[in-house]
């Protein structure tokens, strides 16, 4: 695939410099060769000024429109809650600038499709921050699958549960459980990471079914979701996510004709390979700034003509999966 080849340095602006950008994602835009974090935006003037001072960012804004329109900004990273992703992304597309959007791409497939089309019709690069596609731990799993370490792949299953947190029990406002922003609640925020990774590891899904319920009535969004699906290559999958359980569980199993692979999506644990040669455990640490390799791959896409593993097209497919599970299509 041919891309624009952007000359360096590329000056980035961040819309929504909240907690996720402090360590996880913001520093890589400063530390990646030929990238510069040139401006940040947050509606709170005091907080955005503090962020810019602490991170040594030259410019800061309280208006996203001003940041997007700044001629010194070459590309934009949108790190706001998902209900504003489309609003800002369409402006970035209109300004003809490359963009990276935090996951999920948008609260619905329809909104995600509108974003995708806005960039695709203009031939503009679009990325979605599903950074697990770039992390060495999960690339090792993909390598094992390609090497047929567990034979023919048959099925993947994910079990995820956790008890309600203090914020949930107290009834304090949390945008992650506001159905107007995240219809699936924590499912939108957390399950999207795993489902996107499964499509990366095993290929796109062709049929997806799901059931979602609000069992606890602690907030407006769903808190219990169950799903099953089939990938285009015939591998089947199933999962449940429950946010009112008695225990915290995060376990994925990929079952093959000659073995299995076990790992966690979120926990810092070994990945386990079991086959005819025995049981092996491998621990691969994440970088301090977990989006480091994701951002480095953006640079490679923009400047070296190398395809990024998480583009608008793959992010759109994940949005389709999410909508199917929640029964929105």
N, C-alpha and C positions, 0 to 999 in steps of 0.2 A: 504494500500500500504506500503510495506517495504522500508525503506530508509537506507542509510549509517547513522550511528550514530557517529558524529564527536566529539572527545573529545575537551574540551576547554582549553585555549582560542583559538578562531579562529582569525587569523591575516589576515586582509583585505588589499588589495591594490586597489586604485581607479585610473582608466585611464581616464583622462580628468577632472581635478579638476577646472571646470569653475563655473559660477554663480549658477547653480542648486545645486552644492554640498556645497555651503557656509552655507546655513541655512536649505534648504529643506531636503537634503539627507545625507550630509557628517557627521554631528554630531551624528546621530543615530548609525553609525558604531563605534563610540567611546563610546557612552553612554549605549548601550545595554549590559547587563551582559554577560560575556564570549566572547565578541567581542572586537577586538582592531583594530584601523585604523593604520596600520604599515607603509604604503608607499603610495605615490601619484605620479602621472605622468602627466606632461604637457610639450609640446614641447618648450615653452618659459622658459628658465632656470631661469630668474629673477622672473617670476610670480610663478613658482612652488616652488622655494625656499621661497618666501614670504608666500605662502599658508602653507607650512610645518611649518614655524616658528610661524605663527599666530595660527594655529590649533594644534601645538605641536605634529606633526607627525614625527616619528624618521627618516624615509628615504624619499628621493624624487629622481625622475628620469626624464630625458627628452626622454627616450626611453621606449615605452610600452613593447617591447620584453624583456628588462632587468627586468622590474617589474614582468612580467609574469613568467620569468625564475628564479626569486629570490626564493631560497629554504625556506626562512623565511615567504613567502607569501602563505597562505593556500587557499585563495579565492579571487576573483576579481570582482569588480563592474565597469562596462563599462558605462561611463557618457559622451561619445562623441556624435557629430551629427550622425544621423542614417546611413549615407552612409559608415561609418567605422565600424559599429557594427559587421558585418559578419567577416571582416578581423581580428579584435581582438578576437572575440568570438571563432573562429576556433583555434586560438593559445591557448586560455585558455583551450579549450577542449583537445587539444593535450598535454597540460601540466597536464591533469587529475585533474583540480581544479574546485570546484563549482563556479558558476558565476551568477551575476545579471546584466541585461542589461536594460538601460533606454528605455522608450517607445518612438516611436513604436519600436518593436523588430528589424525591418529592413525596408528599403524603399519598399520592395516587398514581396509577399508571397513566391516566389521562394527562395529568400535569407533567409527568416525566416525559411523555411523548411530545408534548408541546415544546419542552426545553430541548429535547434531542433534535427535533425538526428545525428549530431556530438556528442551531449551530450547524447541523448537517447541510442545510440548504445554502449556507454561507461558506461551507468548507472550512469551518473553524474548529480547532481542537477543543474537545470537551472531555474532562476526566471526572470520575467519581471516587471519593476517598475510601474505597474498599481496599485498604492497605494490606490486608492479609494476603492478597494475591502476590505481593512483593516481598513478604517476610520469609527468610531462610527456613524457619521451622516448617512452614506449610509447603514450601517448594521441595523440601526433602520428601514429604509425603507424596507429592506429585511425581517425584523421581522414582520412588518405590513402585507406584502404580504403573508408570511407563515401563519399568523394568520387569513387570509381571511378578513382583515379589510375593504376591498372594494369589497368583493365577488369574483366572478370569473374574472380573469384578461382578458381584451379584446384587449387593444391596448396601445401602448406607442408612444408618439410623442415628438420631441425635436425641438425647434425653436432657432436658434443661428444666430445672426448677429452683426456686428459692423462696424463703419466707417474705412476707411484706416487710418493708422497712419502716423506720420511725416516721418518715414523711407521709407514707401511705396511711399508717395507723392514726396519725394526728389529723389527717385531712388537710394538711398544708398544700398550697398550690404547687404543682409540678407540671411544666409543659409536656413532659414525657408521658403523662397519663391523662392529658386533656385530649379528648377525642376530636376536638376541632383542629388540633395540631398533629396529633399522632393517633389515628383511629384505633390502631392495634396496641396502643400503650407501649409498655416495655418491649413487646414483641417487635414493634417497628424499629426501635432503637437497637435491640440486641440480636434478634433472629436474622435481621437483614445481613449481618456480618457472616453468619454461618451459611445461609442459603446462597449468598453470592459466592462464597468459597466452594461450596459443593458444585456449583455450575462451572467454576474454574477447574476443579479437579476432575469432574466426570462428564463435562459437556452440558449444553443447555437442556432444559426440561421441556417436554412436549405436552404432558398432561399433569395438572396439579389440582388437588382437592383439599378442602380444609373446613374446619369448624372452629368458630371463636365464640367465647362466652365471657360475661362479666359475672364471676361467681361470688366475689367478696363484696361488691357494691361499695368499695372504698373510694372509687373515682369513676369518671365517665367512660374511660376507654376499656377495652377488653383486657382480661387478666389471665385467661386460659385459652390456649390455642392448640389444636391438633391438626396434623397434615400428613398427606401421603402424595407421592408423585412418581413419575417415571421419566428418566432421561431419554434423549433421542436414541442413545445406543442400547436401550433396553434395561439398563440398571434401574432397579426400583429404590425408593427411599421413603422414610417415614420419620416423624418427629413429634414431640410435644414440648410445649413451653407453659409452665405454670408458675405464677408469681404470688401464689398463696399457699405454698407447700410448707411442710414442717422442716425441710432440709434443703441444702444447696447442692445441686447436682449439675454437672456439665460434662457429658460423656458422649463422644462420637465413636461409632464403630463402622468400619468399612469391611464388609464380609466378601471374601473371595472363594474360589473353588479350592485353593490350596493354603488358605490362611486368613488372617485378619490384621487390620491396623486400628489401634485405639489412640485417641487424643482428645484434648479439650480445646474448645474454641477460645475461651477466655482465661482459664487457669494457667499458671506458669508450671507446667508439668512435662514429664517425659512423653515422647511419642513412642508407642509400643508396637513392634512388628513381631507377629507370631506366625511361623510357617514351619515347614518340615525341617528347617535347620535349627529350630528352637525358638526361644523368646528373647528378643533384644530390645533394650531400652536406650533411647537417644534423647539427650536434652540439648536443645539449641536455644540460646538466650535471645530475647528481643533486644534491639538497640534502645538506649535511653530515650531517644526521640523516636517513638514507634513508627512514625510515618517517614522516617529517613529514606528508606529504599523506595517507597512510593513516590516521593518527591524527586529522588534521583532518577527514577524512571520517567518522570515527566520531562526532566531536562533532556534525557536521551531521546525521547519522542520528538521534542520540539527542535533539538539541535543536531541530533545524530541520525534522524530518520529511522528510529527503532520504535516498534509498536508497543505502546503501554498496555499492560494486562488489564487495566480497569478504565475503560473509556465510557463515553456516553451510551454506546451501543450495549455493552455488557451491563451497565447500570440500569438501563431501560428494561432489560430482560429480568433483572432482579425485582424491579418494581412490578412487572407483570406477575411474577411468582407470588409476591406479597399480596397483590390484589386478589389473585385466584384463591389463596389460602383464606383470606378474610371474606371471601364471597362477594367481592365488589365488581366482578365481571360475570 
